[in-house]
Amino acid sequence: MAELRELRAGEGEAGLRLDVAVPRLAPDLSRARVQRLIEGGGVRVDDRPAKASARLRGGERISLDIPDPEPSTIAPQDLPLTVLHEDRDLIVLDKRAGMVVHPARGSPHSTVVNALLHRLGSATPGGDRPGLVHRLDRDTSGCLVVARNEATLAALQAQFQARTVEKTYLALVHGKIPDEGKLDTAYGRHPRDRKKFTAREGSRRAVTLWRVRERFGDRAALVEVTLHTGRTHQIRVHLSEAGHPILADATYGGVRREARLPPDDPVRRAAEAAGRQALHAWRLAFHHPRTGRLRRFEAALPADLAAAVEILRGAG
């Protein structure tokens, strides 16, 4: 049923934007949902319509007209999901490579969202984006957390925005990469290819750290990569533009580099065994919204990347 809710801005909300203050006053509502309410005219401040960017002084009366969530137009599908953890608040998946997270043009079905709608039914927030806190590229495997209620969604989104979530990946990269390093760069869309990104220019900031876990001569390495920001394609772009593209990455130089190698070269064979960009979201750690405890989840290296590693080890 639709709900009419009254809130009161306190001193702690003075100076905050409306779309920031309301999720603080109503923590069961995610910021994304609050923004949709504001855009739809469902939020009034002292009985007057207000914009998301409006700054509060403290003491205002905020009225929320919360409609029933719109039914999803995405069809539930009975698809296999690898579940690392599940409770009443959230579910952590080990997403397989090749599976898109959310339906989009070119991938209207067989996505993680389709599978979640079948598994969880209506017990997810977010309309046609049930509980999505973050995403992984189609061909990146590994840890993905999904919220099962509005309060959990808002709390996890806040942790991601505050950059307190630990995100560690495993990647197979070309070349003799230094033992460890940090990239702190600008970030934005590529000026000549709008489907790509670059760290050479842009208005945003991207921070990536890495350390080598295992070397395969001077030709390739298995590295642990930690994200301090979560830009689209960030790891792939940063490593590529640092001269160490990820094996089998068709967009950011891996495949192009492999094409110059002889057919029997171990690096080329390893890339072929992977069959997709050799990137895996290995570890995800965050504070559970209900208990406050730090929870850490790991997804084992999948068979395709494990086979690539064995090829590289055998060539040593």
Order of alpha helices (4+ residues) and beta strands (2+ residues): beta-alpha-alpha-beta-beta-beta-beta-beta-alpha-beta-alpha-beta-beta-beta-beta-beta-alpha-alpha-alpha-beta-beta-alpha
